[in-house]
Amino acid sequence: MRFRTVLLLVVAIVAAAFLSINWRVLAAPANFSFLVGSVEIPFGVVMLGLLALVVLAFAVYVGFWQGTLLMDYRRQSKELQAQRNLADDAETSRFTELSVLVRDEISKLDQRMEAALDALRTEVRDAEHSIAATLGEMDDRLQRENARGPD
């Protein structure tokens, strides 16, 4: 058991023992006067009534206190949930922005790759034409040399 529970049980047992030992004194009638008149009531009943009134006041106070705490807890919980939602939305938008950025970079790289491949194809074609022209020129020289005959 928790310490507070044990302490409450000990206080209740001590109070019950005190009441049982002093029951004659508490049950003896006493004359209580009010502003309007006086009443003869046992002292124990008056003390029990006052105790009940104090316990009721504390119970009402604790009830209001717990209600206030619960309302604060709910308010803070709602605020935390709203903050979580904002953070999730921000994270989602960052991922979306990152996705768009990555796609843009990939498309730029794709365009640069296509441009480089087109340039390479042009260079290969030009080299092929140059080699073909050189081979054609060499073939023409060989044929002229062969047509002149051996000297």
C-alpha positions as CSV (number, residue, x, y, z in Angstrom):
1,M,0.0,0.0,0.0
2,R,1.0,3.6,-0.5
3,F,2.2,5.7,2.4
4,R,-0.8,8.0,2.3
5,T,-3.2,5.1,2.5
6,V,-1.5,3.6,5.5
7,L,-1.3,7.0,7.2
8,L,-5.1,7.6,6.6
9,L,-5.9,4.1,8.0
10,V,-3.8,4.8,11.1
11,V,-5.4,8.2,11.7
12,A,-8.9,6.6,11.3
13,I,-8.1,3.8,13.8
14,V,-6.7,6.3,16.3
15,A,-9.8,8.5,15.9
16,A,-12.2,5.5,16.3
17,A,-10.3,4.4,19.4
18,F,-10.5,7.9,20.9
19,L,-14.2,8.1,20.2
20,S,-14.9,4.7,21.7
21,I,-12.9,5.5,24.9
22,N,-14.6,8.9,25.4
23,W,-18.1,7.9,24.3
24,R,-19.7,8.9,27.6
25,V,-18.3,12.4,27.4
26,L,-19.3,12.7,23.8
27,A,-22.8,11.3,24.4
28,A,-23.5,13.6,27.4
29,P,-26.0,16.3,26.6
30,A,-24.7,19.8,26.4
31,N,-26.5,23.1,26.2
32,F,-25.6,25.0,22.9
33,S,-26.8,28.5,22.5
34,F,-27.4,30.2,19.1
35,L,-28.3,33.8,18.5
36,V,-32.0,32.9,18.4
37,G,-32.2,30.3,21.1
38,S,-30.5,27.4,22.8
39,V,-30.6,23.7,22.2
40,E,-29.6,20.7,24.3
41,I,-27.7,18.2,22.0
42,P,-25.1,15.6,22.8
43,F,-21.6,17.1,22.3
44,G,-20.6,14.1,20.1
45,V,-23.4,14.9,17.6
46,V,-22.2,18.5,17.3
47,M,-18.6,17.4,16.9
48,L,-19.7,14.8,14.4
49,G,-21.7,17.4,12.5
50,L,-18.8,19.8,12.4
51,L,-16.5,17.0,11.2
52,A,-18.9,16.0,8.5
53,L,-19.1,19.7,7.4
54,V,-15.3,20.0,7.3
55,V,-15.0,16.7,5.4
56,L,-17.7,17.9,2.9
57,A,-15.9,21.2,2.4
58,F,-12.6,19.4,1.7
59,A,-14.4,16.9,-0.6
60,V,-15.9,19.8,-2.6
61,Y,-12.5,21.6,-2.7
62,V,-10.8,18.5,-3.9
63,G,-13.5,17.8,-6.5
64,F,-13.2,21.4,-7.9
65,W,-9.4,21.0,-7.8
66,Q,-9.5,17.7,-9.7
67,G,-12.0,19.1,-12.2
68,T,-9.7,22.1,-12.8
69,L,-6.7,19.7,-13.3
70,L,-8.7,17.5,-15.7
71,M,-9.8,20.5,-17.7
72,D,-6.2,21.8,-17.9
73,Y,-5.0,18.3,-18.9
74,R,-7.6,18.1,-21.7
75,R,-6.7,21.6,-22.9
76,Q,-3.0,20.8,-22.9
77,S,-3.7,17.5,-24.6
78,K,-5.7,19.3,-27.4
79,E,-2.9,21.9,-27.7
80,L,-0.3,19.1,-28.0
81,Q,-2.4,17.3,-30.6
82,A,-2.7,20.5,-32.6
83,Q,1.1,21.0,-32.4
84,R,1.6,17.4,-33.5
85,N,-0.7,17.9,-36.4
86,L,1.2,21.1,-37.3
87,A,4.5,19.3,-37.1
88,D,3.2,16.4,-39.2
89,D,1.9,18.8,-41.8
90,A,5.2,20.7,-41.9
91,E,7.1,17.4,-42.2
92,T,4.7,16.3,-45.0
93,S,5.3,19.6,-46.9
94,R,9.0,19.2,-46.4
95,F,8.9,15.7,-47.9
96,T,6.8,17.1,-50.8
97,E,9.2,19.9,-51.4
98,L,12.1,17.5,-51.3
99,S,10.3,15.2,-53.7
100,V,9.7,18.0,-56.1
101,L,13.3,19.2,-55.7
102,V,14.7,15.7,-56.4
103,R,12.4,15.3,-59.4
104,D,13.6,18.7,-60.8
105,E,17.2,17.7,-60.3
106,I,16.7,14.3,-62.0
107,S,15.0,16.0,-64.9
108,K,17.8,18.5,-65.2
109,L,20.4,15.7,-65.0
110,D,18.3,13.8,-67.7
111,Q,18.4,16.9,-69.9
112,R,22.1,17.4,-69.4
113,M,22.7,13.7,-70.1
114,E,20.6,13.9,-73.3
115,A,22.5,17.0,-74.4
116,A,25.8,15.3,-73.7
117,L,24.7,12.2,-75.6
118,D,23.6,14.4,-78.5
119,A,26.9,16.2,-78.5
120,L,28.7,12.8,-78.4
121,R,26.6,11.5,-81.3
122,T,27.4,14.6,-83.3
123,E,31.1,14.2,-82.5
124,V,31.1,10.5,-83.4
125,R,29.2,11.4,-86.7
126,D,31.7,14.2,-87.5
127,A,34.6,11.8,-86.7
128,E,33.0,9.2,-88.8
129,H,32.6,11.6,-91.7
130,S,36.1,12.9,-91.2
131,I,37.5,9.3,-91.2
132,A,35.4,8.5,-94.3
133,A,36.7,11.6,-96.0
134,T,40.2,10.8,-95.1
135,L,39.9,7.2,-96.3
136,G,38.2,8.5,-99.5
137,E,41.1,10.9,-100.0
138,M,43.7,8.2,-99.4
139,D,41.8,5.8,-101.7
140,D,41.9,8.5,-104.4
141,R,45.6,9.1,-103.9
142,L,46.3,5.4,-104.1
143,Q,44.2,5.1,-107.3
144,R,46.1,8.1,-108.9
145,E,49.4,6.6,-107.9
146,N,48.4,3.2,-109.3
147,A,47.1,4.9,-112.4
148,R,50.3,6.7,-113.1
149,G,52.1,3.5,-112.9
150,P,55.5,2.6,-111.4
151,D,58.2,5.1,-112.1
